Amino acid sequence: MSLTTLDPRTALVAIDLQNGIVGMPTQPHAGADVVARTAELADAFRDRGLPVVLVRVSFAPDFADAVPGRTERQARGLAFPEGWDVVVDELSGHAGDIRVTKHNWSAFHGTDLEVQLRRRGITQIVLTGIATSIGVESTARDAYAHGYHVTLATDAMADSDPEAHRGSVERIFPRLGESGTTAEILELLAKTHA
């Protein structure tokens, strides 16, 4: 599917581009490449007065605010280094950006993201981030369920599992929105938000 349009009130939402996640090995794009492409999109959005949302995942030291359900791969008991949950420098330092801290996979669940977007009249989001099959896909699913138009910058996202990334991009995202590259989104942004 090709990209059709970007609504007049579109926001960029960057998922978990923080120190402790960007440095992990990812496929098919390195974390540094995901950050660089997201930064390029963020600059273009800011230049047009469109919101940029920086989402990070974080937990209390005792994981009291983590999802309590039993899973086969528990995160409880892990020790994260100091600063792991700080948004990377390449995206930080812009006072007008919206910052959201999540404790779940989706940036919508248990946060004020929905309120932040609705109060600004946002009808569409462009998603980037790590991991494609977890935070990005969960947020895309919730955005779709909330009635947003969803655009997915597939070269500005990555996953630790290349098959999971491919499954999201090829099977799930076409049912949730429109996908394109950073260059294609920037070109469309230039046409629709001159």
C-alpha positions in Angstrom: 0.0 0.0 0.0 1.2 3.5 -0.8 0.8 6.4 1.5 -2.2 8.5 0.6 -2.2 11.6 2.8 -1.3 13.1 6.2 -4.1 14.9 8.0 -3.7 18.6 8.8 -3.4 17.6 12.5 -0.9 14.7 12.5 1.6 13.9 15.3 4.8 12.0 15.3 4.9 9.3 18.0 8.3 7.8 18.8 8.3 4.6 20.9 11.0 3.7 23.4 13.9 5.5 21.8 15.8 5.6 25.0 19.3 4.8 26.1 18.8 1.2 27.3 16.8 0.1 24.3 18.5 1.9 21.4 21.8 0.2 22.2 20.4 -3.3 22.0 21.1 -5.4 18.8 18.1 -4.9 16.5 17.1 -6.0 13.0 16.7 -5.0 10.2 17.9 -1.6 11.2 20.4 -0.6 13.9 19.1 1.5 16.8 21.3 4.4 15.6 19.6 4.3 12.2 16.1 4.2 13.8 17.1 7.3 15.9 18.5 9.2 12.9 15.4 8.6 10.8 13.1 9.5 13.7 15.1 12.7 14.4 14.8 13.7 10.7 11.0 13.2 10.9 10.8 15.0 14.3 12.7 18.0 12.9 10.3 18.2 9.9 7.2 17.9 12.2 8.5 20.6 14.5 9.3 22.9 11.6 5.6 22.7 10.6 4.3 23.2 14.1 3.1 19.6 14.4 3.4 17.7 17.7 6.2 15.3 18.4 5.5 12.7 21.2 8.5 11.0 22.8 7.4 7.9 24.6 9.6 6.0 27.0 9.1 2.9 29.1 10.1 2.9 32.7 9.4 1.1 36.0 9.8 1.6 39.7 13.0 -0.1 41.1 10.8 -2.7 42.7 8.7 -3.2 39.5 5.5 -2.4 41.5 4.1 -0.5 38.5 4.9 -3.3 36.0 2.2 -5.4 34.4 1.5 -8.1 37.0 0.4 -11.0 34.8 2.3 -14.2 34.7 4.2 -14.8 31.5 6.9 -17.2 30.4 9.4 -14.4 30.0 9.2 -12.3 33.2 10.9 -8.9 33.4 10.7 -8.8 37.2 14.0 -9.0 39.0 16.0 -7.4 36.2 18.3 -4.6 37.1 18.5 -1.7 34.7 21.5 0.6 34.7 21.1 4.2 35.7 19.8 6.3 32.8 18.5 3.3 30.8 15.0 5.0 30.5 16.3 8.4 29.4 15.2 9.4 25.8 18.3 9.6 23.6 20.0 12.9 23.2 19.3 13.1 19.4 15.6 13.5 20.2 15.8 15.4 23.5 16.0 19.1 24.3 12.9 20.4 22.6 10.6 22.1 25.1 7.5 21.8 23.0 7.6 18.0 22.6 5.1 15.9 24.5 6.6 13.3 26.8 4.8 10.2 27.9 6.0 7.5 30.3 4.4 4.1 29.9 4.6 0.9 32.0 2.9 -1.3 29.4 3.6 -2.2 25.8 1.1 0.3 24.3 1.7 4.0 24.8 -2.0 4.5 25.2 -2.6 2.1 28.1 -2.4 3.8 31.5 -0.9 7.1 30.1 -2.3 10.5 29.2 -1.4 10.1 25.5 -5.0 10.0 24.3 -5.8 13.2 26.2 -2.7 14.9 24.9 -3.6 14.0 21.3 -7.3 14.8 21.5 -6.8 18.2 23.1 -4.6 19.1 20.2 -7.1 17.9 17.6 -4.8 15.2 16.4 -6.5 12.7 13.9 -3.4 10.9 12.6 -0.2 9.6 14.0 3.1 8.6 12.4 4.8 5.9 14.4 8.5 5.0 14.8 10.5 3.1 17.4 11.8 0.0 19.0 10.5 -2.8 19.2 8.4 -3.1 16.1 6.4 -6.2 17.3 6.0 -5.0 20.9 5.7 -1.2 21.7 5.2 0.0 18.1 2.6 -2.7 17.2 0.7 -2.4 20.5 0.5 1.4 20.1 -0.6 1.1 16.5 -3.3 -1.3 17.4 -4.6 1.0 20.2 -4.3 4.0 17.9 -6.4 2.2 15.3 -9.0 1.2 17.9 -9.2 4.8 19.1 -10.0 5.9 15.6 -6.7 7.5 14.6 -5.3 7.2 11.1 -2.0 5.4 11.5 1.1 5.7 9.4 4.1 3.5 10.1 7.6 4.5 9.2 8.9 1.0 8.6 12.6 2.0 8.2 12.4 4.0 11.4 11.6 0.9 13.5 13.4 -2.3 14.4 13.1 -5.3 16.6 15.4 -7.8 18.3 13.7 -10.5 16.3 13.8 -10.1 12.5 10.8 -12.5 12.0 8.7 -10.6 14.5 9.6 -7.3 12.7 8.6 -8.8 9.4 5.4 -10.3 10.8 4.3 -6.9 12.1 5.2 -5.0 8.9 3.8 -7.5 6.4 0.8 -9.0 8.3 -0.4 -6.6 11.0 0.4 -3.1 9.8 -1.6 -3.3 6.6 -4.7 -3.9 8.7 -4.0 -0.9 10.9 -2.8 1.8 8.6 -0.5 2.8 5.8 3.2 2.1 5.8 6.1 3.9 4.1 9.7 4.9 4.4 11.0 8.0 6.2 11.7 9.5 2.8 8.2 8.8 1.5 6.7 10.3 4.7 8.9 13.4 4.5 7.9 13.8 0.8 4.2 13.5 1.7 4.6 15.9 4.6 6.2 18.5 2.3 3.2 18.2 -0.1 0.5 18.3 2.5 2.0 20.7 5.0 3.9 23.2 2.9 
